[in-house]
Amino acid sequence: MPTIKSLPIHLRPREKLLDRGASTLTTAELLAILIRTGRAGHSSPSIGESIIKKFPDLTKITQEDLKKVKGIDTAKIASIL
C-alpha cells in the first residue's frame, strides 16, 4: 500500500475530509484519521481496512478486538473506541 505522502493531496484522508466532508470518506478512511499513523509497510488507511475486514460491525468492537490488530496501540484504541 502506498504511504499517505505518496498519495495525491486530494486522495489523502484528512485533506479529503476538509475539502469534501466526512460523508465522502469510506469507513476505512475515517478510521485512518483516528489512527493517524501506520506502521512499517502499512499505511493508516490499510490498517483501517484490516479493522473493517476483521470486525465489520464497528458498533460492537471492543478493546480486546483492537489489541489483536497490528499497529494499534493503547492511544489508537482509545481514539477508535
Summary of the structure (lengths in Angstrom):
residues: 81
radius of gyration: 12.2
end to end distance: 25.1
largest distance: 34.7
contacts: 215
relative contact order: 0.15
helix: 64%
strand: 2%
